[in-house]
Amino acid sequence: MTDIILKRIIKDGENAKTPRVRIVCGIVVSIIGIILNLLLAAFKLLAGMISGSISITADAVNNLSDAGAQGVSLVSFKMASKPADREHPFGHARIEYVASMIASFLILMVGVELFRESIRKIFDPAEISFGVLPSVILACSILVKIFLSLLNRSMGKKIDSSVMRATATDSISDAAATLAVLVSSVIGHFTGINTDAYMGVAVACFIFIAGIRILNETKNSILGTAPDADTVEAIKSTVKEYPEIQGIHDMVIHNYGAGNTIASLHAEVDGRSNIFEIHDVIDNIEKRLYDECGVRATIHMDPIVTDDETVARLKSFVAVTVKDLDERLCIHDFRCVEGKTHTNLIFDISVPFELKMKDSEIIDSVQKKINEKNPEFFGVITIDRE
């Protein structure tokens, strides 16, 4: 289904993550979700009235909240497509995160209300009548919800949409909740045991958990998460294709919503190179990163010494010394300044977040190891967390 929608929307040579494609896909999928959820809500309300089941009625109300959440999604895609302006120079794409948060609050409110109503029904149960029509409606609902989950997950991955990923998670939770309601109806019919209110509690818990999961994912997106590994690797591999670049470090990637990624990095170049020629290479790399990866990159040139044996030897010495502390550590921006009494070894250490040592502890430990090997060396060290 995703490929069919994309095939009709994407023009020749167009990327699925371009603003135009994202908004059209978002609107189409949101409208499909609204229509199907409203239909499910209507049929389940009918089934709930016929059977007198609180859990089926609860499931119907949940579908109404899902239709509302999809409505929020629909509005968010339209707002996210607005171009940048003076107040929002990086565009409006992050409005999707706000929409996901609103949707999560709606889902949580429904979950809490259904839990309260189901608890009341445990102490004041109503008689439930099993019927073929309600069972068929519930079975069809499960299939529809699985379809919506697959559609939103697949499309969310194609166009990089947090709202769609959240909707996919919610839909699969709804399918599980509806299955619980169907099982309750079957158990009640064949055993006479009324588990309807208890299944209503289960449905409410499914809904609540889904809301918390979506809220947590949205919270992480707003706070800022580590960049996508594929994006990082694409940037690295593109830059390293150029022989003029000796190495890269200090890469920083900011995401201002899908299709709006901004990056900066330091590229090491031979200090003897013609600055105009190297600048031209850097310009070409920045253009390629935008055209091929959709990343607006700013590259800082770091001139390094490549033909001095003393510098090369000292750099190798420091690299080995740093790895003696932890194999994951590496250095960059190395240079040395020789003096009459001591030699300053100036460098940065790239440190993974997984290494729990404090920056001051790392500096002191490396400094001690350097002094143990040669008391005349003094490290001027800067810590970079990856």
Helices and strands as residue ranges (DSSP letters): H 2-9, H 19-51, H 54-80, H 95-123, H 132-159, H 162-191, H 196-223, H 229-240, E 245-255, E 261-270, H 275-293, E 295-304, H 309-325, E 330-338, E 343-351, H 359-373, E 377-385
